[in-house]
Amino acid sequence: MIITSAKERIFERFLDGALANKNVAEICKILSIPYRERTRLIPLLNELCAEGKLYKTENGKYGTIEQLGLIKGTISGNERGFGFLVPEDKESYPNDYFIPRKYMHGAFHGDVALVEQISWSSERETERDEARVVKILQRGYHTIVGVFRKDKRAGYLYPDEKKFSAPIYIPLSSCHQIRNGVKAVAKITEYPQGKAPGGEIIEVLGDEEDFFAEELSIIRSYNLREEFPSAVEKEAEKQQKRGVTASDLQRRKDFRDKLVVTIDGEDTRDIDDAISLEKVGENYLLSVHIADVSHYVPARGVLDDEAFARGTSVYFPDCVLPMLPRALSNGICSLNEGEDRLTLSCLMKIDKQGRVKESEIVEGVIRSAHKMTYTEITKILDGDKDACDKYQDVLDMVNLFAQLTRILQEKRNKKGSVTLDVKEAKILFDKETNEITIPDYERAFSYQIIEAFMVLANETVAEYMHSIEAPFIYRIHEKPSEEKARTFRAFAQGLGLTARFNAEDVKPYDYQNLLLKARDLPSYSVLNRVMLRSMQKARYSPENVGHFGLASDCYCHFTSPIRRYPDLCIHRIIKEVVNGNYAEAVAKYGGFVERAAEQSSDRERKAADAERDVDDLYKTMFMSERIGEEYEAVISGVTSFGLFAELPNTIEGFIPIESLYGTYKFNPDNFTLTGGGKSYSLGETLLVKVVDVDFYRRRTEFRLLKKLDTTGENI
């Protein structure tokens, strides 16, 4: 006999709607409980709320999330104490909700919370969605980085993240030995209602003005993992010693007699991919060999758990935080020159129109003939005698590389691929001298060779796995939202470009056409940047919806399993499939791919943000030694408070509007500042002087000396 408790019976009445959105008095009446005996009811309601089954609004109404119309999301804070809720369900709630300080109810930046919408105020001049926090579901911060200061009564950690609006209270008894003014990490131990969070200092990073302490602060703020646990290191060393055995080669296709090379940067140590190319009649036979990392990293083992937690390798100018220990990433898994290495290889027969006529995915073994660099490939293609003499055995193949790359690029362009030319700084750091070098931006054709071949392999693998409906992790890039597409269209029209695409259903070729029209205009690089901002962020998903930017119906990340977890995960699935174990692949990974896609997307975002912040720190340090120097720069941003100008090495500086002298009016439609007979627009060339740097904002300040025409002459 099943006995239903009073609490369960009450919850059932909520589910059937009888008690939804009712207060205690109303619930008592419906349940025929005398109001004076409500003390029997309230503890049961409190228990249901504690279990997350019910919620209580500020005016005392109870119900489920749906019944109360509550909205779940993440708090984006502000140093003045108010915040915004970024809804989790963007389809149902496309706009963020403003939360006044008095309605934050103890929530801080990064918290996951439930809010209820507040009715409009008739006094408000501009309507906006407002809300109050009903319940905090999950705290965003358990540790936080900042500057430690203390007085005679207590210590406080002032967070670097200014959106976290309160300092962390540190009892004097636990921090009397910590120096004033150091950068430190605090563990948050409590969130008392109406008071500053309490905590304890768990790590001192260095002095506040120390450059490397600042870099370490960024790493800590993103909770990036530096050291590997000893058990993980030991397992990696064990796999490294295992090497390549005779039993490993059973069932594998042997490519060791083929001419295979790797092409990477000069300082690359973790080599994921190798390539070979030959002409067979009118067709090209392209082989893309990818390190078989999954052979050495078993699923659900300590190495796999650590790789899953990290999600990706993170690259800084002075170091790398690898996804896998170096015994694997630089050792047995890296496709090092002259060494036998296990691979998962994608073999593609491609016709002269760039179409893949046949393809096959096999487990293989290779021995790379050369560790080539992008610089060396460029020299060979330019006919450099020394480079050609050094690599006589691969000259014909390198020329085939270039030939096939141009064919593939033309085919992709016809499909409407959006090839953004967004500059990325190359920051070089010399550990011996601590010297930072940032050369002018250059993207050689040799980079495009590897990009074209890897994109084709990724697409070919994804299409095959999609065709057999195997569980998989796709790399998806959804089309821009209607609102962002419309805003971008207006921006392009403001630049004088013809942009008549349908914002409700924008196509990749719509964006491609705009780039082609602007190719020779001064505003080209700015159009690239604004176009990028109008797009959705690419992410991982178990469901295929295509890749907008690549104009691809089906895409994945297959080519970098040393440094990306999705690649490692799908390698395991592919190997099950090619070995005839389709049912096993479904059983093992059918439920896992969703969790892996979500985790990998999250870790990728954090890594990208950390890399950007550290790069900005290095750029600021680089420019701090160049105060007083003059440069030509291009206006890359126009705002109501000043101009942003970009140097040829991609460093961007700010020119405050007050330094321009005079009164200016900002036109947001075409992004111009005009006043006193002068005007400043995107893409125009300036002569600027470096006057200051702000390490806190990681920003360089310029002063405008004069405006130049496209030839560099004063105008």
N, C-alpha and C positions, 0 to 999 in steps of 0.2 A: 504493500500500500504506500503510495507517494503522498507525503504530507507537505503541503505548500505553506511556507512561512508567511507571516503577515506582511513582511517587507516585499516578498515576491508578488503577493497578491496586489499590493499597492502599485508596484511597478507595472504589472499587467494592465491595471486601470489607466496608467499613463500611456502605455503603448496603444491601447484601444481608443485613446483620445479623450476619455471621460474627465481626466484630471489635468489635461494639458493646459499650461499657461494659467494656472490657478494659484491663489495664495493659500495660506494655512486655513484661514476662516472658510474659504470656499471649499477646500478639500474636506474639512471636517463636515460640512453640510452635506456634500455628495456622499460621503462614506457613513453618514448618520452617526458621527462621533460628537458628543456634546463638546462645545468649544472649551468648557472648563477642564476637559480631559485631554486637551491638545498635547500635553506633555508626553502622552503615549505615542503620538504621531511624529512629533518633531525629531526625536532621535533616529527614527527609521528614515525620514527624509534626508537627514544629515548623512546617514550611512550611504544612501544611494548617491548622494552628491560626492562623497569621498571616493566612491568606487567609479566615478565618472559616468554613471548611467543617467543621472539627472543634474541639472544646473539651476542655480537660483539667481534671478536678476536683482538689481539694486532695489527695485520696488517690491521684492518679496514673491515674485511669481516663480513657479517651478515647472520644469519640463525638460524634454530632450533638446539637443542642439537645434534640430529641425523645428520642433514645436515653438521654441522661443525665438526663432529667427536669428540665432547667434552665428557669428562669423569667425572661423578659425584662421589664424595667420601668424606671421612673425612680426614682432615689434621692431620698427626702425626708430631709434631714439634721437634725441636732440640735446645738446649740452644745456639748454635752458629748461629742460625737464619735461617738455611735451614729447609726443611721439606720433608715429603713423603705424597703422596696421597694414601690412602687405598680405592680402588674402591668399590663402592656399589654393582656393578654387577660383582661378582667374576668369574662367568662362562665365561663372555665375556672378562674380564680383570683380569686374574689370578695373575698378578704381581703388586706390588706397584710401584709408579712413584716418582722418585727423583725430588724435586723442589729446584733449586739453590736459594740462599738468594735473589738475585736480581729479581727473578721471583715470589717471594711470594706475592708481590703486596698487602701488608697489612693483609695477612692471618696469623692466629696464630693457635697453637695447639688446636684441638677440633673443628675447624670450618668445616662446610659442604661447599664444593666449587665445581666449575666446572674448569677443567683444559684442556689445549690442549697439545698434545704431541709435543715435540721439535725434529727436525730431528737429526740424529746422527752426532757427531763430528768426523772427521777423526783423530784428535789428541788423542782421548780417547783410553787408553790402554784396558780397560775392558768395554764392552758394557753394558749399563743399560738403562732402560726406563726413560727418563727425560720429564718434563712438566713445563708449566707455568700456574699460576692461571689466569683464565679469569674473574670469578665472584665469590664472596662470597655469598652463599645463606642463610647461617644461622650461627650465632656466637655460638661457643661452650661454652663460658664462659660469664655469666652475673654477677656472683660473684666469687671471688677467694681468697684463703687463703695464707698467707705468713708472712714474718717478716717485720715489719714497721721500717723504718729509715728516719731521716730527717736531714737537714742542715739549714743554714740561709735562703735559697731560697725556698725550697719546701720539701715535704715529698714523699717517695716512698714506695710502698709495693713490696717486692721481693718475687715472688710466690714460694711456696714449690714445685709446679710442674715445674721442670726445663725445660720441653719441651715447656713451655710457655716462649718464649725467651725475653720478655721485662718486666721491672718493671712497675707498675701502678703509674702514676703521681698523687699525691694528693696535691692540692693547700694548701699552708701554712695556709691560713685563716681558713681552715676547719679542721686542724689537730694540731693546736698549743698546745692543752691540752693533746694530746696523747703522752705517754712516748716513748722514743727511745728504740728500741730493743724488743718490745712486739710482740707476735703472734696476728694476727688480720685478719678480713675478710673485703675485699673491694668490693663494688659494682662498676662495670665498667659502667661508664656513657657515654663514647664516645670512638670511634675508629678513631681518626683523621688520614688521609692519611700521611704516612711518619713520624709519631711521635709516642711516647709511648702512650698507651691507658690511658685515664683519668678516675679518679674514686673518691670515697669517702669511708672513713672507716665507716662501719656500726656495727662492733662488735669487741671488744677487748677480746681475749681469755685468756691471761695470759702472764707471762714472757717466753722468748724464751727457757730457760733451764728447764721450768716446765714440768714434765712428763705428767700430766693430761691435760695441755694446748696443748701438742703435740697430745694426743689422741683425744681431741676435734677438733683439726685442721683436723685430718683425717676424722672425722665424717662430718665436714662442707665441706670438699673438695669434698665429694661424694654427697652432697646435701641430706643427710639423715634426715628424720623428727624425731625430738625427742618428743616434746610436741604435744598433740592433741588439735585441736581447741575446745573451750568450748562447741559449739553445738554438736560436736561428743561425748565428754565426757558425756554430759547430756543425749544424746540418748542411750548411752551404759548403763548408770545407770538406765534409764527407763526400758530397756530390762532386766537388772539384777533383778530389783524388780519384774518384771512380772513373773519370775520363770517358773515353769512347772505347767500348769493349767489342769483341767479336760478336757477342750475342746482341748488342745494340744494332748491328748492321743487318740482322735478319729481317727480311721483308722490305728493306729500304732500297730505293733506287740509288745507284751509285753514280754520282756526278763528278767524281774526282778526276776523271780524264777530260773533263770539259774546262774550257777557259772561263773561269769565274773570277770576278773582282768585286771589291767593295769601294764605295765612294762616300767619303765623309769629310768633316772639318779636320783641320790639322790636329786639334787637341782631343778628338773623339776617342774614347776608350771602350765604350759599350756599343759594339757593332751588331745591330739587329739584322741587317739586310745585305744580301749580295745579289749580283745580277750577271746574266750572260745573255748574249744575243747573237743570232746567226740568221742568214738569209737562206730560205729554202724555196727555190723557184721564185715566184712573185711575192711570197709571203715571208713574214718575219716570225721567228720562233724566239719568244722572250721567256726567259726563266727567271722568276723572282724567288730567291731562296731566303727564307726567314728562319732565324734561330729557333730550334725546337726546345724552348725553355720548359715546356710542360713535361718533357722527359725527365728533367731534373727537379721539378717542383710539383710533387704529387698533390692532387686535390685534397683539401681538408687537413694537410700537414702543417707543421709549424711555419715553413717557408710560405706556404699559400696563405695562411692566416695573416701573416705579417704583410704580404703583398696586397691582400684585400684591404687591410686597414690603411695602408699608405695610398693605394690606388694609382699612383703615378710617381715617377721621379720628378724632382724639382731642381731646376737649374738656376744657379746664381753666378755672378761674375767670378767669384773666388772659390766656389765649391759646388758640388752636386750632392743632393740628398737622394740616393738611389732607392728605387722600389725594392731591389734585391741586393743582398750583400755583394761586395766586389768580387768575392771568389766565384760568383756566378756571372754578374753583370760585366766584369772586365775579364773573366777567366773562361771557364768551360762553356758558357753560353755565348760568348762573344765570338763572332766569325773572324777570328784572327788570321792574318796572312800565314800561309804555309802549314796550317794545322787542320786536322780532320775535325769537322764539326757536323752535328746532327741538325737537320733542317725539316721544315714543313714547306714544301715548294709548290708554287703555282706556275704551271706551264701553259703558255698561251700562244696559239697560232693566230697571227694578225695579218689581215690583208692590207693592200696599199691604200685603202680608205680608212684604216684604223679600226676596223671591226674585228672583234674576237670571233674567229670562225670555229675554233675548237679550244677546249681548256681541260686541264686535269690537275687535281691536287694530290700530291703524293708525299709520303715520308721519304726523306733523302739523306744523303751524306755528301758534303762538299769539301774541297780544300781550296781556299781562296789563293789565287796566284799573286794578287797585289792588293795592298791597302792603299788605294789611291785617294787623292784629295780633290775637292772642287777646284782648287787653284791649279792643280796639275792637269785636270781635264780641260780647263779653260785654255791653258797654255798649248796643249795638244791641238785643240780645235783652232787656235790662232797660228799654228804652224811653228811654235817655238822649237828650235833645233835640239836643245838639251833635253827637253821633256819628251820629244819624239824619239830621240836616241835611247833614252832610259826605258821607254815602254814600246819598243818596236813590235813586240808580240801582240799588243792589243790595239794598235793604231787603226786597223780596219774596223774592229768592233766599236771603238769609240766614235768613229765616223757614222757607223750604223746607229749608235745611240742617238746622235744628233738628228739623223734622218728620221728615225721612228718618232722621236719626241715631237718634231714639227708636224708630222702626220697626225699624231694623237691630239696635239693642241688645236689643230685646225678642225678636227672632228668635234672636239669638245666645244669649241667656239660656235660651231654651227648649231649645237644643241642649246646654246644660250648660257653656257657656264659664266658665272659672275667672277671674273678674275680681278680681285681687288689688289691694287698696288699700294698697300698700307705699309709704310716704312717701319722697320723695327731696328732699334739701335743694336749695334754689335759692341758690347762693352768688354774691353780686355783689361785684365788686372794682373800685374806682376807681383807675385807674393814676396819676392826678394826685395824689391825696391818700394813696394806699396804704390806703385805708379798706375794710374788709371788712364787708359787710352780709348777714345771713342772716334774711330775713323768715319769719314763721310759714308753715307749709305750707298751700298752697291749690291745688286742682286744679279749675279752672273747667270748665264744660260745653263751652266753646269748644274746649278741647283734645280733648275726646271726639269732636267733629265730625270733625276731621281724622283722628283715630285710626280711627274707624268707616269712613270712606271709603277710607283707605289699606289697611286690613285687607281690605276687600271687593275692592279692585283686586288685591291680592296673591293672594288666594284664587282669583279669577276667572282670572287669568293662569296660575297654577299648574295649575288644573284643566284648562285647555285644552291646555297643553303636555304634561301627563301623559296626556291622552286620545289624543294622536297619537304618544306614546312617543318624543318627541324627547329628546336628551341635555339635561340640565337640572341646576340647583342648587336643591334644595328647602331650605326652612327647616323642620327637624323638631324635635319635642319629644316624646321618648318618655315613656311612662307611668312613674310612680314604681316603683322596685324593690319587691319584696314586703317586704323588711326595713324599708325607710324608710316604706312605707305603713303597716305594722303599728305602728311606733314612733309615727308621727303619730296614728294612730287611738287609741293608748293616751293620748297627750298630750291629745287632744280630750276623751276620756272623763274624764280627770283634771280638766278644766275644768267637768265636769258636763254636757257635751253628749252627745247620743245619736249614736253613730258605729258603725254596724253594717255598713259596707261590706266587701266581700271584698278583703283586702289582696293576694291573688294576682292579681286582675284588677280593679284600681280603675278607675273610670270618671270622666270629668270632672264629671258631675253629682253624684257622691258628694262631691267637694270643694266644689262650688258649694252644695250643700244645707247643708253645715257652715257656710259663710260666711253664708248667709241666717239660720241659727239663731242665730249669734253677733252679728248686725248691731248690736244694741242693748246688748251686754254690754261691760263695761270691758276685757275681755280680747280684744276684736275685733282690734285692731292687732297684738297679739302672736300671735294665731292666724294672721293673714296671714303674718307673718314665719316662723313655724315651718312653715306649709304650704309656703311658698316653698322652704325648706331641704329639705323632703322630696322635692321634685321634681327630676327630671333637669335638666341645663342644656340649653337649646335650642342647636342647632348646625346647620351646613350639611352637606348630604349629596347625592350624586347619586342616591340611592335615596329614594323617598317612603315614609315610614311614618306620616305624619300629624302633627298638632300637638295634643298633649294639652291644653295650657292654653287654646287657642282652640276646642277641641272641633271641630277642622277635619280633614277627611280628606286635604286637600291644600293646602299653603301654600308661599309663597316670599317673598323680598324683592325687589320690583320697583321700589319707589317712591323709592329714594335712591341713584341711581348716582353722584352727586357725591361722596358720602362713604362708600359701601360697595362693595367690589369684586364681591361676588356679583351685585348688581343690575346693575352695568356688564357683567359677563360674560353674564348671561342676556339682556340687551338685544340683544347681538350675535346670539345664537341665535334670538331671537324675530324679529328683522329678516330673517334668512335664511329663516325659515319663512314669514313673511307675504309675502315676495317670491318664493315658489315654489321656494326652493333648499333643500329638506329634506335631500337627499343631501349637499349641501355642508356643512350644519350638522352632520350626523353625522360626516363626514370630519374637519372642523376641530375639533370640540369633544367628540367621543365619548370620547376618552381624557383630555381636559384637565379636564373638570368635577370629577373625583375629586380631582385635585391642587389645583384652585382651592378646592374645598369644605374640604379639610383645612387649607390655608394660611389661608383666611379665618376659619375657626373658631379657629385658634391666635392670629391677630392680634387677633381680637375679644376673646378672653379676656385677653390682655396689656393691651389698651387699657382694658378695664373695670376691671382690677386697678389700673392706673396712675391712672385717674380717681378710683377710690375712695381710694387712698392720698393723692393730692393734696388731695382734698376733706377728708379727715381732718386733713391738715396745716393747711388753712385754718380748719377748725372749731376746732382747738386754738389757733391764733393768735387767733381771734375771742374765745374764752373766756378767754384769758390777760389780756385787758383788762377782764374782768368778775369777777375774783376778789373775793369778799366779797359779791357780789350774790345775791339770793334769787329762786327761781323755783318755780312749780308744775311737777311732772313726773310722768310715769306710769311705773310699774315695767315695764320692757320685758324684763328678764332676771333670773332668780334662779339663783344657783349656790351651791356649798358654801363659797365664799370671799367672797361679797358680793352686792350688788344692782346692776343696771344700771337707770338711769332716763332717760327720754327727754323732752326739752323740746318745746314745740309747733313749734319750727323744725327738728325732727328731730335735733338734737344730743343725743348720748347721753353720760351721765357714769356713773362707777363709784363705788359706796359700799362701801368695804371692810368686811368683817364685824366686824373688831375695833373699828371706829368706832361700831357699833351698841350696844356694851356688853352684857355678859351672854353666856351660852352658848346657841348656837342649833343646831338640828338641821335638816339639809337633806333634804327629801323629793323625790326625783327624779321620782316618779310624777305629782305635781301641781305641781311647781316652787314649793314654799313653804319659807320659813325660819320655824321656830317656836322659842320659848324665852322663859322668864320671863313667861309670860302674854301675849306679843306674837306676832304672826305677820305675814309679808309675802308677798303673792302677786302673780302677774302681773296687770297691769291696774289695780292700786290707785294712788291719787293721793297724792303726797307733796309736802311743802314742803322744798326743798333749798337749800343754800348752796354756791356755787362756792368751793372751798378751794385747788385747785392744778391745774396742767396738767403733763403729761409729754410733751415734744416727741419724745423717743425712741420712746415707744409711741404717740404721737399720741392721747393719752387725757386726758380731763378728769375730775377727782376732785370728787365732791360730798360734803357732810356732810348727814345727815338731820336736819332740824329737828323735823318732826312729820308724822304721817300724817293725811290729810284724807279726808273723805267725798266723794261725787260732787258735792256743792255747794260744795266748797272749805272746809268747816268742819272744825275740829280734832276728831279722834276719838282 
